[in-house]
């Protein structure tokens, strides 16, 4: 695991720590809590965070189960919380290898505790890197993952933090290019259909946090260009293969767009 190489700023809100707060976690600071509470005035982000997390759970379960994937690259993972990628994957296939990527030094510090929960047969590791630098991610991930075998590349709610739409597309394209046929790309992100979420994003940027750009649905669709979409295609996070207990009981989240696709 790489070590944090930057000073930790707790006076500026951090996206990973804000999400931790919305998910009921305790790994956050006053600046994060203030930003998180301010966001709740615009939109029910607690439900948003919870439903997007449940999407991650279903996706990883599908990838490790039906798709037979044994390697996962979770980029922009955030702070450890309930049902982390390696726990879900290794519950299905104990030999699964997972690499988490984040550029928040606090995430790296918490990773030390999380790594103790990996299975004896599997591998779990963290690397510190910014997803604007996919070549660095690939270089460091090669130490743990076999890039000759299929890999699931995951971007869970982080591509809106890109410097531009062009930058996020370049990152995704580079990662897809680096993995072999039979690999998968899994993405969810916020779209720009809800004015309340757009206002929330603007308010968050003013608080000093890394700006988050709500993306047009067609822009998110473009990430999957050239790949084979897994049914049900590009949908909201609550519509992607909901568990039987969730059908009819979960509020739709039209402000989200997600998909999973296989590299031919």
Buried (B, 14 or more C-beta within 10 A) or exposed (E): BEEBEEEEBEEEBBBBBBBBBBBEBEBBBEBBBBBBEBBEEBBBBBBBBBBBBBBBBBBBBBBBBEBEBBBBBBBBBBBBBEEBBBBBBBBBBEEBBBBBBBBBBBBBBBBEEBBEEBBEEBBBBBBBBBBBEBEBBBEBBEEBBEBEBBBBBBBBBBBBBBEEBEBBBBBBBBBBEBBEEBBBBBBBBBBBBBEEBBBBBEBBEEBEBBEBBBBEBEBBBBBBEEBEBBEEBBBBBBBBBBEEEEEEEBEEBBBBBBBBBBBE
